[in-house]
Amino acid sequence: MSNDSGAKLVADLAALVGGSPTPKRLPAVAIRGALADKRGRSDYQEPAATGTGSIASPLTEPAYEDRTFYNTAVTYKSTDGLWSFTVNPIREVKMVDGNETPVRFVYAQPPASPA
């Protein structure tokens, strides 16, 4: 349906109903604040090249040997008690991001016997 036929359809329907539809207007909004309204404008500023504070993907672990573990072993048991395993929890994992910047993940020591 083109705009011409759409406009004709609206005109035909308005003739059947008895008149042309009056467009509804939004109510005027009261002016608030101390300054008069005006159009805003800003100049583009190039972001800083360094010091963004973000991590670039992907994170990769260069060497498993760089991981450190807590000395206190923690034993986890299955809910039915049929099996269990004991591990030394990870303390820190060293990674590098996509920009070859070092990233450290330092984990809290878990409780001696998890619930």
C-alpha positions in Angstrom: 0.0 0.0 0.0 1.5 3.3 -1.1 1.2 6.6 0.8 -1.2 7.9 -1.7 -3.6 5.0 -1.3 -3.2 5.1 2.5 -4.1 8.8 2.5 -7.1 8.1 0.2 -8.2 5.3 2.6 -8.1 7.7 5.6 -10.0 10.3 3.6 -12.6 7.8 2.6 -13.1 6.5 6.1 -13.3 10.1 7.4 -16.0 10.8 4.9 -18.0 7.8 6.0 -17.7 8.7 9.7 -18.7 12.3 9.0 -15.8 14.7 8.9 -12.1 14.8 9.0 -10.3 13.6 12.1 -8.7 16.4 14.2 -5.2 15.6 15.3 -4.7 15.3 19.0 -2.1 17.5 20.5 0.0 16.8 23.5 -0.5 19.1 26.5 2.0 21.9 27.0 4.6 21.2 29.6 5.2 23.9 32.2 8.7 25.3 32.1 10.8 24.4 35.2 14.2 25.4 36.4 16.1 28.6 36.4 17.5 28.4 32.9 15.5 28.8 29.7 15.5 25.8 27.4 18.1 25.7 24.6 19.7 23.1 22.3 22.8 21.4 23.7 26.1 20.9 21.9 29.3 19.1 22.7 32.7 18.7 21.0 34.1 15.1 20.6 37.0 14.3 22.9 39.3 11.4 22.0 39.5 8.9 24.9 42.8 8.5 26.6 45.1 5.9 25.0 46.3 4.4 28.3 44.9 3.8 31.7 41.5 2.5 30.8 41.4 0.1 33.7 39.8 -2.7 31.7 41.0 -6.2 30.8 41.3 -7.2 27.2 40.0 -10.6 26.1 41.1 -13.3 26.0 42.6 -14.1 29.4 45.2 -16.9 29.1 47.2 -18.8 31.7 50.9 -18.9 30.5 52.0 -21.6 32.9 50.2 -24.0 35.2 53.3 -23.9 37.5 52.6 -20.3 38.3 49.5 -21.2 40.3 49.8 -21.1 44.1 47.8 -23.2 46.5 46.9 -23.0 50.2 48.8 -25.4 52.4 45.6 -26.5 54.3 43.9 -29.4 52.5 40.1 -29.4 52.3 38.1 -32.6 52.0 34.8 -32.6 50.1 32.3 -35.4 50.6 29.4 -36.5 48.5 25.9 -36.1 50.0 25.5 -39.8 50.4 29.0 -40.2 51.9 30.1 -42.8 49.4 33.0 -40.8 48.0 35.3 -38.0 49.0 38.3 -36.1 47.7 40.9 -33.9 49.2 42.4 -30.9 47.5 44.7 -28.0 48.3 42.5 -24.9 47.3 43.9 -22.5 44.7 45.3 -19.3 46.3 46.3 -17.4 43.1 46.2 -17.8 39.3 48.4 -15.6 37.1 47.1 -14.8 33.7 47.8 -12.3 30.9 45.1 -10.5 28.9 45.0 -9.8 25.2 47.4 -6.9 25.6 50.0 -9.1 27.4 49.2 -7.2 30.6 49.5 -9.4 33.7 46.2 -10.2 35.6 46.1 -11.9 39.0 43.2 -13.8 40.4 43.5 -14.1 44.2 41.0 -16.4 45.9 40.0 -16.4 49.6 40.9 -19.4 51.7 37.9 -21.7 52.1 36.8 -23.0 55.4 38.6 -26.1 56.7 35.4 -28.3 56.4 32.9 -27.0 53.9 29.3 -27.4 54.7 
